[in-house]
Amino acid sequence: MFKKNVLFLVLFVTAQILPQENKQDSLKNYWLDQVEINSKRLNLGEVNNRISKDNLENVLGNNGFSLIRKGVFFAQDIYADGLKRGDINIVVDGERYHSACPNRMDSPLTRVNPLDLEFVRLNKTSGNIQSGLGGVVKFNRSSISDAMRIQAAISALAGAQNGLDIATSADYSDHRISFRYANGTPFVDGSKNSFSDNYGFKDNFNFKLAEASIRGNLNLISYGVSAAYTENVSFPYLQMDERFNRVYSAFLRYDDHKIYFNYTNHVMDNDLRVNTMLMRTSAKNLTIGAIGSFYEVIFRNWVANNFFHNAMMHIDNDLIPNVNSYNANLFKSIDFETIRLYGKIGFSYQTVGDKSREEFYKNYFSEVQLSRFFPIFSLGLSHLYAVNNQLAIGGIVEVNSESPETESLFIAVQKPMAKPSWSGNSNLNQPIKGTLRGSITYENINLELFGSKVWNYNNLTKQKIMQTSFLTYANVDAFMLGSNLNLNYKFIVIDASYIWAKNTTNNSPLAEIPPLKISTKIISPEYFGLVAFLKHTYNDAQLRVDDLLNETTSGAWNKLDLGLMYNLSGNEISLDIENLLNANYYQHLSFMRDPFAAGIKVYEPGRIFRISFKTNQLL
């Protein structure tokens, strides 16, 4: 099957390139690892990266950001400067996408069709109306052309993972229609062990992804609808896998004002694996929002039901008991020559619709609140001073506070046999974060240092009541120190990040903190449209772990990637070899955080060959 895919891709690429004139690309933009070589720094703590193709790890895995792979390539979650997942909001053109899955199988990172996007803005500060406690990742769609324009991108995988990813879009008269389809097999690790070998799967099941969208503009009005689905996405990190996920969305914009909705229907179970008890969770999420230049209003309804079943027993759980959330924010920034002052004020109100679930919470807490109100605020000051044309220094001081995540307050899972149940803590206080961030830039080198103190951080914990253990959330104070280094000089690009974090309440390391990471990329000069690169990634061992949560240490690892790209008159062909030496390694991760975590190490893919083609002028 893969050989047929590659043959089709080669014939298609050849047909597109041969008719083109052999001339230099005047823009001189060459993409390597799916990221434009030069990114544009906006405000302090903020970076723009242009997007090409579909490898999110290379788009988001720098400048202090990192991804954790939970399944196949479009099933990942994000970390930044010690904060993670729900602390970092992810939006697409201002539209918030919430996970329906309590395990974040349907991470908002899956909501992007790379061919339809122009750039991603990474912001680790509270200087945006949509920033969470740890910032915001904003994907921006590309503008629609009035003239006839057809784009296409095809990517095929071989080696440790077989797969095919096809995307196309057509613009005409200020309208665009886009399609994407992807399928493939789960990857094998560097020792050639498959999911069925390592993680108890009955077989190595193929996954599928498909999506379609229509967008249009009419003077100051823009509008769009989209639909997407995935099925049989294996998640070895967890005890269940995504059987299907359906997402429907629509938006209407007038000038700077936009209203939108998205609806997700998600089902996960363990029926792809050898099991003695069937587990299944069905979850639905509806988000309705309005966003403008200075305001945001959001309504969210979230419900999830779960059961455990075999011949001996049956347990039903209202996992997320029909929770309604109401949010509203106002934002203002004032920019002077070298100083920026910004602030946000708003509220979050969350209430449980299924009042009968109160009895579950009372098993673990004497006081239960089925409705919570939290004020939301941020205040920050940044200063950037250019000493001369080569040297600039800057700093940020800010404080912000967000509401606890819904699952931290209201998740409810009774587990079978002696396994500890999982209960939200409706009495949590909201976290408050204070941050100092400094930056110095000299020519092509940027060094960023930061320190954050978080009061009332919502942290997973184990507790006992009447000799019965259970998992819940508690407020702890935490301290985070870190640095990010970026060098982009001629033919070498270096990115390094390090975070040290401590749970000061328990005097222990804070869980889920990635270790030191250094990536070095050597880029060749452009020669007749050809550019090559060699990339080395080093991850140090992580020995600072939270023993209370059974977080395990992880060893150091090295990885090499090799790539070659050819650019001719708007056509881009690339051949990448990821994990060139077939290293067998795994990422550092806390295996106890998710309600249905597998609790085992999951190894990363072995050597993968990727051939890709993209054209901006199919016709």
N, C-alpha and C positions, 0 to 999 in steps of 0.2 A: 504493500500500500504506500509506504513512504517513497519507494523508488518511483512510483507513478506520480506522486506529488512533486518530487524534485524534477522529473522529466517535464511535467506540465509547466513548472515554474521556469525552467531554463528556456523552453520554447517561447513562453510568453515574454520573458525578458528580452530575448533575442529579437523578437518581432517588434518590440518597442524601441530598441536602441538603433537598429540598422537604418531606419529611415531618417534619423536625426542628423543634423549637420554636426560635423566634428569641430566644435568651437568651444572656447573656454567659457565657463560659467562666470558671468560678470559679478555675481554676488559674493563669490568666494566663501560660501558657507558650507562647511563640511561637517557632517555629523559623525561622531564616534561614540560607540556604546549608547546610541539613541539619545545623546545629549549634545547640544551645540557646544563647541569648544569654549566659546566665550559667553559667559552668563553676565547679566546686567544686575549690578547691585543697586537697590533702590534706597530704602531707609536702613538704618542700623538694625541688624537682626533679621533682615529681609533679603531674599535672593530670588531672581527670576531665572528659570531654566526653560529654554525652548524644548519642545517635545518632538520626537520623531520615532516612529515605529512603536514597539509595545513592551520594551523591557523596563518596567518601573523601577527595578532595583538600581539601575544606572541613572535614572532621573531623580530619584529621591534619596539614594544612599550616600549623600555627602553633606558637608557643612553641618555636621552634628546630627543629621537625620539618619535613621537606619530602618530597614524593613525586617520583619520576621516572617519567614515563609511557613504558612500553616498547611498548605496543600499545593496544588499546581500553581502555574505562574500568575494567575489572576486572583489568587487567594492569599493575601498578605495583610499585615498590619504594621503600624508605624510607631516609631519611638523617636523622641527628640530631647536632648539635653536632660535626660533623667525622667522625663514625663512620657506618657504613653497612651495610646488608643483613645479612650473617651476624653482624655485631657486635651487632645489635639483635634479640633474640628476639621472636617473635610467637606468642601463645598465645590460645586460645579456651576460656574457662572452665577454665583450668589445663592444657589439652591442647596439647602442642607439635605443630606441623605443620612438617615439613621439606620442602624443595623436592626433588622427584625430578629436575628439570631442572637440569643444571649451570649453565645460563644464567639460572636462576630465572624462567623463563617462568611457572611455576606458583607464583609468590610466595605466601607464606602470607596475604597481604592478600586473596587471592581466596577465602579460606575463610569468608567472612562473608556471611550473609543479613541485611541491615540491619533487616528487619522483625522478625527473631527476637532482636535484640540490644537491650540497654538503654543501655549506656555503654561507652566505651573509656577505659582508664587509660593515660596516657603517663608513663613513668617513665624518666628519663635517668640514674639512679643505680644503684648496685649494692645498694640497699636492698630487694631482693626476691629470693626464692629462685630465681626464674626469669630474673633479669637476666643479659644477656650483657655483653660488654665495654662496650657503649654503652647498656645499659638494656634495657627490655622494653616492648612494646605488648600490653596485656591487654584483649581483647574479652570482655565479660560478657553472657551471655544474660539476657533478661528472665525474671521469675518466671512460672510457669504459674498460671492461674486455675482455681479449683474450679468456678466458675459457667460457664455457656455464654457464650463470647465469640468472635466472629469478626472478624479484622482483615484489611484489604486495602490494598495500595499499588500504584499504577499510574503509570508514568512513560513519556512519549513524547518522542522527540527529532526535531528537524527542523533544516534548514539545513546546516551543515557535516557533520553526521552524522545519519543516520536510524536509529531504533531504538525498541524497545518493551520495557519491563521490567515484569513482573507478579509480585507476590508476595502470598500469602495464608496465613493461619494460623487454626486453630480450636482453642479450648480448651474442655475439658469434663471434669469430674471428675478434676482434677489431671493431665490429659494434654493434649498439644498435637501437632498434625500441621501441618507447614508445607510449602509448595511455592513454588518460584520458577522463572520462565522468562524468558529475555531473548534477543533477537536483534537484529541490525542490520548496518549496513555500516561499513567503515572510514571514518574521517573524511577530509575534505579540509582543506587548510591555508588560510591567509588569502588566498592567491593562487588558490584554487580548484583546486589541483593535487591529484590523488588518489594513492593508493599505486601504481597502475599507471603514472601519469605520472612520479612521482619515483623510485620504488624498484625498478623492474623486475618488478613483479607482472604475471602474465598477465591478471588481471582484478581487480576489487574484490570479493573474496569475502565473503559474509555469514558472520558468526560466530553461535554459539549457546551458551547456557548454560542448564542445567536442574539443579535440585536438589530433594531432598525429605528430610524428617527427621521422626522421631517421638520425643517425649520424654514421660516420665511420672514422677510422684512417688508413693511409698507410705510414709507416715510418714517415717522417717529415710533411706529408700532412694530414690534417683533413678537413671534409666537412659535410654538413648537410642541411636538408630541414625540414620545419614544416608548419603546417596549423592549424588554430584554429577558432572556431566560438562560439558566444554566442547569445542568443535570449530571448526577453521578460524579460529583467532585469529591475525591477522597481526601480526608483530613486525618492523617496518622497521629497528629498531635492530640487529637480528641478521641473520645470513645464512640463518636457518631460521625456520619458523613452527610454531606448535602445531597439529598436525593433530587430535589428540584428547588429552584428559586425563580420567582417571576417578579419583575419590576415594571411598573407603568408610571409614566410621568407626563406632565404638560406644564406649559408656562405661557404667560402673556405679559409683555412689557410695553409700557408707554414712557418714552424718554428715559428717565432714571428710576422709574417705579416699576416694580415687577411683582406679580403674584404667581404662585406655582403650587403644584402638589406632586407627591410621589407616593406610590402604594407598593408594598412588598409582601409577597406571600411566599413563605419559606417552610420547607419540611426537611428534617434531618432524622436519620435513624442509624442503627448498627446492622442492618440486614445485608450489607455487603461483606460482612465479616462472619467468621465462625463465632457463634454465640450460644449461650444457654438461656438467655433472657432477651426478649426484644425490647429495645428502648426507642421511643419516637417522640419528637417534639415538633409541633406545628405552631408557627408564629406568623403574626400579621402586624404590619406597621403602616400607619397613615400619617404623613406629614403634609401640612398645609402652611404656606408661609407667604409673607410679603416683605420685600426688601427695597430700600431706597438708599440714597447717599448718606443719610444720617439716622435711619431708623430700621428696625427689624421686628417683625411680629411672627411668632411660630405657634402652631397647634400641633400636638402629636398624640396619637392614640396607639398604644402598644399592648398587645395581648399575645400570650404564648401558653400553650397547654402541652403537657408531657405525660407519658405513661411508661411504666415498667410492667412487662407481662411474660409469664411462662405458665406451665401447667400447675404450679404450686401456689402462685400468688399474682396479684394485680394491684398496682399503685397508680392512682391518678394525681397529677399535680397541676394546679393553676400556677404555672411557673412565673409568668408575669401577669398579675391578676387585673387585666383590663385597666391599665394606668393611663390617665389623661394628663398631659403636660401643657402648660400655657407659659409662653415666654415673650417678653417685650424688652427691647433695648433701644437706647438713644446714644449716639456717638458724635463727638465733636473733636476736631483737631485744628490747631492754629500753627501755621508755619511762618517762622521768621527767617532771616538769612541763614543762620546756622543752628537755630533752635526749633524744635518741634514740641509742642505741648498737646497732649491728647487725653481724652477721658471717655468713659462709658458709664451709663447708669441704666438699670433695668430691674427686672424681677423674674423669678421662676416659681410657678405654682404647680405642684404635682399632687394628684389625688387618685386613690385606688377606687375603681368602679365596682369590683367584686368584694363587697364588704365582708362576705363570709370567710374570706382568707385571714381575717383578724385572729381567728382561733389558732391558726398555724403559728403566727408570730408570738402569740402569748405562751407557747411552749418554751420560748427562749428569752423573752423580755417581759418584765413586769409592766412596763409602760409601752403602749403601741400607738403610733400616730398614723392614721390612714391618709392624711393630707398634710403637706408641708409647703411653706412659703419661704423663699430665700431672696434677699436683695442681691443684685449683681452689680459690681462696679469695677472700674479700673481707672487708674490715674498714672500718667507717665510723662517723663521729660527726657528728651534726647538732644544731644549736642554733637555736631560734627564740625571740626575745624580743619581746614586745609592749610598746613604750614607752608607748603609750596606745591609745585606741580607734581612732586614725587611722593610727598609725605602727608598723610592725613590721620588725625586721631579723633576718636569719638567715644561717647559713653551714653548709657541709658540708666535711669533709675525709675522703677515702676512698682506699683502694687496693684494686684487684681484679685478678685474673688468670684468663684462660680459655684453653682449649686452642685451637690453630690449627684453622681450618675444614678439614673432610675433603678438599675439593677442593684446598686449598693443599698438603696433604701428598701426595695420591695421584692426582690427575687425570693422565690419560695420553692425549695426542692426537698421533698422527703425521699431518701434513697433506701433501697432494700437492704436487708440483712444488717450487718454491722457497719456499713459504710456511713460516715457522718453526713447528716443532712446539711443543707445550705440555706441560710436565712439572711435576707436583707436586714439592715438595722435602721429603722425609721427614725431613730433618735440622733442620727449623725449630725454633727455641725458642718457647716460649709467650709471648704478649704480657703485659706487666704495665703497668697504668695507675694513675697517681696523679692525683687531681683535687681542686682547691679550687674551691668554688662559693659565691658570696655572693648574697644577695637582700635587697632593700629594698622595702617596700610602704608607700605612702602613699595612703590612701583608695582610689581606683580606679586607681592606677598601680603597676605592679610592674616593677622593673628587676633583671635577673639577670646577673651576671658570672661567668665561669668560666675556668679554665685547667687544661689536662690535659697531662701528660707521659706518653708511651707508649714504653716500652722494648720492643724486639723486636717492633715492629708488623710484621705479615705483609703485605709490599708486593710488588706485581707488578714484575718487572724483566726486562730483556733481557740475555741472556748469550751468549757464544760458546764453542764447544769445537771444536777442529780446524777452524776457519774456518766452522763451522756455527752459525748463529744459532738460538736457541730462547728461548721465554718460560717463566719459572718464578717462584718466589716467594723472597724474601730477607727477613731480619730487618733492619729499620731502626728508628732512634729518631725519634720525631716529637713536635712540640710544637704545641698548639692553644690559641688564645685566642679568646674570643667573648663576645657579649652578646645578651640577648633582652629586649625591651621590650614590655610589654602595657599598654594603656590602655583602660578601659571606663567611659566617663563619659556618662551620659544617652543621647544619640542618636549617639554616635560611638565606634567601636571601632578601635584601632590596634594592629597587631602588627608588630614589626620584629626582625630577627635578622641577625647578622653573625659570620663565623668567619674567622680568620686562622690558617693552618696551615703548618707547615714540616717537611720531611724533613731533620732535623738531621744525619743520617749522610751524605747526599749534598749538603747545603747547597743544597737546591732546594725549591720549593713542593711540598706534598703533593698528590697527585692527587685528583680527584673532590671538591673542596670547593665547595659552592654559594656564590654571591656574596651581597652585601647584598640583603636583600629587605624591602620595606615594604608592608604592606597597610593600607588605610584604608577603613573602612566607615561610611557615614552611614545611620542607621536612622530611619525616620519614627515619630512617635507612633502608637499603635494608634487607629484610627478606625472604629467599627462593625465590628470584627473584621478590618480591613485593616491590613497592615503592609507598607511598601516599603523597599527598601534600594538604595544605589548603592555599589559597591565598586571601589576603584582598587588595582591591584597594580603595584608597581615592582620590577624586578629590575635590579641594576646589572650592568655588564660584569664579566666575570671574566678578568683578565689574568695572574693567577698560576696557571701551569699547569706540568705536568711534561713537559718537552720529550723526555725519554728515552722516554716512553711514547707519544709523538706526540699528547699531549693538546692540543687546540686552544683558543684563546681564544674567548670568546663576547661578543656585544654586549649592551648594555642594552636592555630592552624595557618597555613599559607595556601594561596591559590593564584594561579596564573591564567590570564585570558589573552587571547590573540585575535586580532581582527584586521580585515582588509576591506576598504571601501572604494568603489569607483563611481565617480560622478560625471555624467555627461548630459549637458543640456536639459537639466531638470530631472533626469533619471538617476536614481541612486541604487547601486547594488552593493550589498555587504555580505561578507562571509566572516562569521565569528566562531571561535572555538572557546567555549566557556569551560573553566576548570581543565585547562590544557593537560596537566599531569595526572588527571583523574584522582585527585586527593579525596580521601574519605574523611569527612569532618561533619560537625554539627554546630549550630549556633547556640549561644548561651540563651537560656529561656527558663523562666519559672514554670514548672510543669503542673503546679497546683492551682494556678490562678483561675482557670475557667471551671465552671460547674461540672463539666464532663471531661476534664483533662485526662489524657491517657496515662500521664505520669511516667513516660519513657522518653529516652533520647531519640530524636528523629534525624537521620543523616540527610545532608544536602545532596543534590544531584551530582552524579559523576560527570564525565566528559560529554558535553553537548555541542553538536555542530548546528549552527544556525545560518541558513542562507535567506537573505531578505531582498526584496525589490520594492521600490517605491517610485511612483511617477506623479508629477503634478500636471501632466499633459497627456493623458491617455488617448484623447482624441484631439 
